[in-house]
Amino acid sequence: MAVPCEQDTDLPLFQALQQGDGYAMEELIARHRRWVGALAYAQLGDADKVEDVLQRVWLQVWRSARELRDARTWRAWLCRLVRNAAYDELRKQRRERVHTDGSHAKATDETVDRSPDRTISEEEQRQQVREAIASLPAIYREPLVLRHLEGSSYSQIAEILGLPVDTVETRLVRARRFLREALKGKV
């Protein structure tokens, strides 16, 4: 099923990109950087890794745009690219953890920002919320991040993820329920 572009102005831009127009690429990045980043974050749960993944994704868009036969489906295609790049990054991280002797984990713990204006309990609460979000299955985490961190509407989320709006609503309800249960008594 083709997912049409939400804005008519995106389709001509993508078609220009397919012809090698660098300006069109810059404009598409500017327009869609936030939701693409949110989708990557929903997969990774680590803001530090998102920028690397986004660079790989946009480079792949530049190199592969001509191969997409139906330009109207470019947003769904981009969504797949982001998901695949994020999954690749997660696999890479798992391999690195297997090959380390544990010193990597100690170094990361020491680099956590402990600025004086933040209390430890506030940071612990934020960490618990991040962990709870990261523990959600991706089908619930993606719409939750797009809705609550990016402020996307249900119809925008449906278009980005290639889902019916009813499915987006259901997944958001379940995601919130899972989060409440995971955080019960903690925050």
C-alpha positions as CSV (number, residue, x, y, z in Angstrom):
1,M,0.0,0.0,0.0
2,A,1.4,3.4,-1.0
3,V,1.7,6.0,1.7
4,P,1.2,9.4,0.0
5,C,3.1,12.4,1.0
6,E,1.3,14.6,3.5
7,Q,2.3,17.8,1.8
8,D,2.0,18.3,-1.9
9,T,5.3,20.3,-1.8
10,D,7.3,17.2,-0.6
11,L,6.6,15.1,-3.7
12,P,8.2,17.6,-6.2
13,L,11.1,18.0,-3.8
14,F,11.7,14.3,-3.7
15,Q,11.4,14.0,-7.4
16,A,14.0,16.7,-7.8
17,L,16.2,14.8,-5.4
18,Q,15.8,11.8,-7.6
19,Q,17.3,13.9,-10.4
20,G,20.3,14.8,-8.2
21,D,19.1,18.2,-6.9
22,G,21.2,19.0,-3.8
23,Y,18.9,21.9,-2.8
24,A,15.9,19.5,-2.7
25,M,17.9,17.2,-0.4
26,E,18.7,20.0,2.0
27,E,15.1,21.1,2.0
28,L,13.8,17.6,2.7
29,I,16.3,17.2,5.5
30,A,15.2,20.5,7.0
31,R,11.5,19.6,6.8
32,H,11.8,16.0,8.2
33,R,14.8,16.0,10.4
34,R,12.8,16.1,13.6
35,W,10.4,13.1,13.0
36,V,13.2,11.1,11.4
37,G,15.4,11.8,14.5
38,A,12.5,10.9,16.8
39,L,12.0,7.6,14.9
40,A,15.7,6.8,15.3
41,Y,15.6,7.7,19.0
42,A,12.5,5.5,19.5
43,Q,14.5,2.6,18.2
44,L,17.8,3.3,19.8
45,G,16.8,5.0,23.1
46,D,20.2,6.7,23.1
47,A,20.4,10.3,21.9
48,D,24.1,10.1,21.4
49,K,23.7,7.5,18.7
50,V,20.9,9.2,16.8
51,E,23.1,11.7,14.9
52,D,25.4,9.0,13.5
53,V,22.4,7.0,12.4
54,L,20.8,10.0,10.8
55,Q,23.9,10.8,8.8
56,R,24.0,7.3,7.5
57,V,20.3,7.5,6.6
58,W,20.5,10.8,4.8
59,L,23.5,9.6,2.9
60,Q,21.6,6.5,1.8
61,V,18.7,8.7,0.8
62,W,21.0,10.7,-1.4
63,R,22.6,7.6,-3.0
64,S,19.4,5.5,-3.4
65,A,16.6,8.0,-4.1
66,R,16.7,7.2,-7.9
67,E,16.0,3.6,-7.2
68,L,12.6,4.3,-5.6
69,R,10.0,3.6,-8.3
70,D,7.0,5.3,-6.8
71,A,8.1,8.7,-5.4
72,R,4.7,9.0,-3.6
73,T,5.9,6.3,-1.1
74,W,9.2,8.1,-0.2
75,R,8.2,8.8,3.4
76,A,7.4,5.1,4.0
77,W,10.7,4.2,2.3
78,L,12.5,6.7,4.5
79,C,10.9,5.2,7.6
80,R,12.2,1.8,6.6
81,L,15.7,3.2,6.1
82,V,15.7,4.8,9.6
83,R,14.4,1.6,11.2
84,N,17.0,-0.6,9.4
85,A,19.9,1.8,10.2
86,A,18.8,1.9,13.9
87,Y,18.6,-1.9,14.0
88,D,22.1,-2.1,12.5
89,E,23.4,0.3,15.2
90,L,21.8,-1.8,17.9
91,R,23.3,-5.0,16.5
92,K,26.7,-3.2,16.4
93,Q,26.3,-2.1,20.0
94,R,25.5,-5.7,21.1
95,R,28.6,-7.0,19.3
96,E,30.8,-4.4,21.0
97,R,29.4,-5.3,24.4
98,V,30.2,-8.9,23.8
99,H,33.8,-8.0,22.9
100,T,34.5,-5.6,25.8
101,D,35.8,-6.7,29.2
102,G,33.4,-4.5,31.2
103,S,35.6,-1.4,31.3
104,H,33.3,0.3,28.7
105,A,30.3,0.2,31.1
106,K,32.4,1.8,33.8
107,A,33.5,4.6,31.6
108,T,30.0,5.5,30.5
109,D,28.7,5.6,34.1
110,E,31.4,8.1,35.0
111,T,30.5,10.4,32.2
112,V,26.9,11.0,33.3
113,D,26.2,14.8,33.7
114,R,26.0,15.5,37.4
115,S,25.6,19.3,37.3
116,P,24.9,20.9,40.7
117,D,21.5,22.4,39.8
118,R,20.1,18.9,39.2
119,T,19.2,16.7,42.2
120,I,20.1,13.1,42.1
121,S,16.4,12.1,42.6
122,E,15.3,14.1,39.5
123,E,18.0,12.5,37.4
124,E,17.1,9.0,38.7
125,Q,13.4,9.7,37.8
126,R,14.4,10.8,34.3
127,Q,16.5,7.7,33.9
128,Q,13.7,5.4,35.1
129,V,11.4,7.0,32.5
130,R,14.0,6.6,29.7
131,E,14.5,3.0,30.7
132,A,10.8,2.4,30.8
133,I,10.4,3.9,27.3
134,A,13.4,1.9,26.0
135,S,11.9,-1.3,27.4
136,L,8.7,-0.9,25.3
137,P,8.5,-3.0,22.2
138,A,9.3,-0.8,19.1
139,I,5.6,-1.0,17.9
140,Y,4.6,1.0,21.0
141,R,7.8,3.1,21.5
142,E,7.8,4.6,18.0
143,P,4.3,6.2,18.1
144,L,4.9,7.3,21.8
145,V,8.1,9.1,20.9
146,L,6.6,10.7,17.8
147,R,3.5,11.9,19.8
148,H,5.0,13.0,23.1
149,L,8.5,14.1,22.2
150,E,7.9,15.4,18.7
151,G,4.3,16.5,19.1
152,S,3.2,14.7,15.9
153,S,-0.5,14.3,15.3
154,Y,-2.1,10.9,15.1
155,S,-2.5,11.3,11.3
156,Q,1.1,12.3,11.0
157,I,2.2,9.3,13.0
158,A,0.0,7.1,10.9
159,E,1.5,8.4,7.7
160,I,5.1,8.1,9.0
161,L,4.7,4.6,10.2
162,G,2.4,3.5,7.4
163,L,-0.5,2.5,9.8
164,P,-4.2,3.3,10.1
165,V,-4.9,6.1,12.6
166,D,-7.0,3.6,14.7
167,T,-3.9,1.4,15.1
168,V,-1.8,4.4,16.1
169,E,-4.4,5.3,18.8
170,T,-4.5,1.7,20.1
171,R,-0.7,1.5,20.3
172,L,-0.5,4.8,22.1
173,V,-3.1,3.7,24.7
174,R,-1.2,0.5,25.2
175,A,2.2,2.2,25.4
176,R,0.9,4.6,28.1
177,R,-0.6,1.7,30.0
178,F,2.7,-0.2,29.9
179,L,4.6,2.9,31.0
180,R,2.3,3.5,33.9
181,E,2.7,-0.1,35.0
182,A,6.5,0.0,34.6
183,L,6.8,3.2,36.6
184,K,4.2,2.4,39.3
185,G,5.8,3.3,42.6
186,K,9.1,4.5,41.0
187,V,8.4,8.0,39.9
